[in-house]
């Protein structure tokens, strides 16, 4: 269960804080949305129910972390016809999202059920010294290898590095794009668009939706 989300979180981490961060966030958002609604066949509830329930809890927290990340960057949506809308980063959403995330994360980490990767685990791993005596190997202890924890840390770090929104600037490789007071704009269908606000920027290729539902748009 931990391999897929771990790979998706690494992909996002590799894309962050680059302009194409949404390309790394979208696959993870889709996986978390499915995991948050995981259903267990009735005959397996007693066997895997606690783990499935914990997957849903952690996936919902992961979606909160993604919303926090998104709030630190300009949001953009572009239709197939090239009509788009943008919004700047939101200081209020970042602060509220960070506090909500920090408030829920400790309880998730204290769960007796471990999902989405190992937080703290022990496995028998022994070997022999040169003198033949058996001893414990260092890899017997596993810790800090949890995809959700890595995602939450990334989101909280991003929240702590925000410099405040600036004027919205929209451009394509052909030059600047006029943006109306309500954040709407128009570009050629299929155009690559870069949205800047202060030091934060988002680059997308239309048509596109935000990687996760965004109230700013």
C-alpha positions as CSV (number, residue, x, y, z in Angstrom):
1,X,0.0,0.0,0.0
2,X,2.9,2.4,0.7
3,X,4.7,2.0,-2.7
4,X,2.2,3.8,-4.9
5,X,1.6,6.9,-2.7
6,X,5.3,7.1,-1.9
7,X,6.2,7.2,-5.6
8,X,3.5,9.9,-6.2
9,X,4.7,12.0,-3.3
10,X,8.2,11.8,-4.6
11,X,7.1,12.9,-8.0
12,X,5.4,15.9,-6.5
13,X,8.4,16.7,-4.3
14,X,10.6,16.5,-7.4
15,X,8.3,19.0,-9.3
16,X,8.0,21.3,-6.3
17,X,8.5,24.3,-6.2
18,X,8.9,24.5,-10.0
19,X,6.3,26.2,-12.2
20,X,4.9,22.8,-13.3
21,X,4.2,21.7,-9.8
22,X,0.5,20.9,-10.7
23,X,1.7,18.1,-13.0
24,X,3.2,16.4,-10.0
25,X,0.2,17.1,-7.8
26,X,-2.6,15.9,-10.0
27,X,-1.9,12.2,-10.1
28,X,-1.4,12.2,-6.3
29,X,-4.7,14.1,-5.8
30,X,-6.6,11.5,-7.9
31,X,-5.0,8.6,-5.9
32,X,-5.9,10.2,-2.6
33,X,-9.4,11.0,-3.7
34,X,-10.0,7.3,-4.5
35,X,-8.3,6.2,-1.3
36,X,-10.5,8.5,0.8
37,X,-13.5,6.6,-0.4
38,X,-12.1,3.1,-0.2
39,X,-14.7,0.4,0.2
40,X,-14.1,-3.0,1.7
41,X,-16.1,-6.0,0.6
42,X,-18.4,-7.1,3.4
43,X,-16.6,-10.4,3.9
44,X,-13.3,-8.8,4.5
45,X,-14.3,-6.1,6.9
46,X,-13.2,-7.9,10.0
47,X,-9.9,-8.8,8.4
48,X,-8.8,-5.5,6.8
49,X,-11.4,-3.0,8.1
50,X,-9.1,-1.1,10.5
51,X,-6.4,-0.7,7.8
52,X,-9.0,0.4,5.2
53,X,-10.4,2.9,7.6
54,X,-7.0,4.3,8.4
55,X,-6.2,4.6,4.7
56,X,-9.3,6.8,4.3
57,X,-8.4,9.0,7.2
58,X,-4.8,9.5,6.0
59,X,-6.0,10.1,2.4
60,X,-8.3,12.9,3.6
61,X,-5.5,14.4,5.5
62,X,-3.3,14.1,2.4
63,X,-5.9,16.0,0.4
64,X,-5.8,18.8,3.0
65,X,-2.0,18.9,2.6
66,X,-2.4,19.3,-1.2
67,X,-5.0,22.1,-0.8
68,X,-2.5,23.9,1.5
69,X,0.3,23.5,-1.2
70,X,-2.1,24.8,-3.9
71,X,-3.0,27.8,-1.7
72,X,0.6,29.0,-1.8
73,X,0.5,29.2,-5.6
74,X,-1.6,31.0,-8.2
75,X,-4.6,29.0,-9.3
76,X,-5.6,28.7,-12.9
77,X,-8.3,27.0,-15.0
78,X,-8.5,27.0,-18.8
79,X,-11.2,25.7,-21.0
80,X,-10.9,23.9,-24.3
81,X,-11.7,27.2,-26.0
82,X,-8.8,29.0,-24.3
83,X,-11.0,30.9,-21.9
84,X,-9.4,30.9,-18.5
85,X,-9.5,32.3,-15.0
86,X,-6.8,32.9,-12.4
87,X,-6.5,33.8,-8.7
88,X,-3.5,34.8,-6.6
89,X,-2.2,32.8,-3.6
90,X,-4.3,33.1,-0.5
91,X,-2.6,34.1,2.8
92,X,-5.8,33.4,4.7
93,X,-6.2,29.9,3.2
94,X,-2.5,29.1,3.8
95,X,-2.7,30.1,7.5
96,X,-6.0,28.3,8.1
97,X,-4.9,25.2,6.2
98,X,-1.6,25.0,8.0
99,X,-3.3,25.2,11.4
100,X,-5.9,22.6,10.4
101,X,-3.2,20.3,9.1
102,X,-1.0,20.6,12.2
103,X,-4.1,20.0,14.4
104,X,-5.0,16.7,12.8
105,X,-1.6,15.2,11.9
106,X,-0.5,14.2,15.5
107,X,-3.6,12.0,16.0
108,X,-3.1,10.3,12.6
109,X,0.6,9.6,13.5
110,X,-0.4,8.0,16.8
111,X,-2.7,5.4,15.2
112,X,-1.8,1.8,16.1
113,X,-2.5,0.9,12.4
114,X,0.3,1.7,10.0
115,X,-0.6,2.5,6.3
116,X,0.9,4.5,3.4
117,X,4.4,3.4,4.5
118,X,6.2,2.6,7.8
119,X,6.4,5.2,10.5
120,X,8.1,3.1,13.0
121,X,8.6,-0.6,12.6
122,X,10.8,-3.5,13.7
123,X,11.6,-6.7,11.8
124,X,13.9,-9.5,12.8
125,X,17.2,-8.9,11.1
126,X,20.3,-10.5,12.5
127,X,23.8,-11.5,11.3
128,X,27.0,-12.9,12.6
129,X,30.1,-11.0,13.6
130,X,33.5,-12.2,12.6
131,X,33.7,-14.0,15.8
132,X,30.5,-15.9,15.1
133,X,28.3,-14.2,17.6
134,X,24.8,-13.2,16.4
135,X,23.9,-9.5,16.5
136,X,21.1,-7.3,15.5
137,X,21.5,-5.6,12.1
138,X,20.8,-1.8,11.8
139,X,18.1,-2.4,9.2
140,X,16.0,-4.2,11.7
141,X,14.5,-0.8,12.6
142,X,12.5,1.1,10.0
143,X,11.2,4.6,10.6
144,X,10.3,7.8,8.8
145,X,9.2,6.1,5.5
146,X,5.6,7.2,5.4
147,X,4.2,8.9,2.3
148,X,1.6,11.0,4.1
149,X,4.2,12.3,6.6
150,X,6.4,13.4,3.7
151,X,3.5,15.1,2.0
152,X,2.5,17.0,5.2
153,X,6.0,18.1,5.9
154,X,6.3,19.4,2.3
155,X,3.0,21.3,2.6
156,X,3.9,22.9,6.0
157,X,7.4,23.9,4.7
158,X,5.7,25.6,1.7
159,X,3.3,27.4,4.1
160,X,6.2,28.7,6.1
161,X,8.1,30.0,3.0
162,X,5.3,32.2,1.5
163,X,6.2,35.8,0.7
164,X,2.7,37.1,0.1
165,X,0.7,37.4,-3.1
166,X,1.7,40.0,-5.7
167,X,0.0,41.3,-8.8
168,X,-1.2,38.6,-11.1
169,X,0.7,38.3,-14.4
170,X,-0.4,35.9,-17.1
171,X,1.8,35.2,-20.1
172,X,2.3,32.7,-22.9
173,X,5.5,32.0,-24.9
174,X,4.2,34.8,-27.3
175,X,4.1,37.4,-24.6
176,X,1.9,39.0,-21.9
177,X,-1.9,38.3,-21.7
178,X,-4.5,40.8,-20.5
179,X,-6.3,39.8,-17.4
180,X,-9.7,41.3,-16.4
181,X,-10.5,42.5,-12.9
182,X,-12.4,39.3,-12.2
183,X,-9.3,37.2,-13.2
184,X,-10.6,36.0,-16.6
185,X,-8.4,35.9,-19.7
186,X,-8.3,34.3,-23.1
187,X,-5.5,32.5,-24.8
188,X,-5.3,30.3,-28.0
189,X,-6.6,26.8,-27.4
190,X,-3.9,24.5,-26.2
191,X,-1.5,27.3,-25.2
192,X,1.0,27.0,-22.4
193,X,0.3,29.6,-19.8
194,X,2.5,30.9,-17.0
195,X,0.8,32.7,-14.0
196,X,3.0,34.7,-11.6
197,X,2.1,36.4,-8.4
198,X,5.0,37.7,-6.4
199,X,7.6,34.9,-6.3
200,X,5.0,32.2,-6.8
201,X,4.2,30.9,-10.2
202,X,2.2,28.1,-11.9
203,X,2.6,26.9,-15.5
204,X,0.0,24.8,-17.2
205,X,-1.1,23.8,-20.7
206,X,-4.7,24.2,-21.6
207,X,-7.2,22.9,-21.3
208,X,-6.7,22.2,-17.6
209,X,-8.3,22.1,-14.2
210,X,-6.5,22.7,-10.9
211,X,-5.0,19.5,-9.5
212,X,-7.4,19.7,-6.6
213,X,-10.8,21.5,-6.2
214,X,-10.0,25.2,-5.5
215,X,-12.4,27.6,-3.9
216,X,-10.5,30.6,-5.4
217,X,-11.8,29.8,-8.8
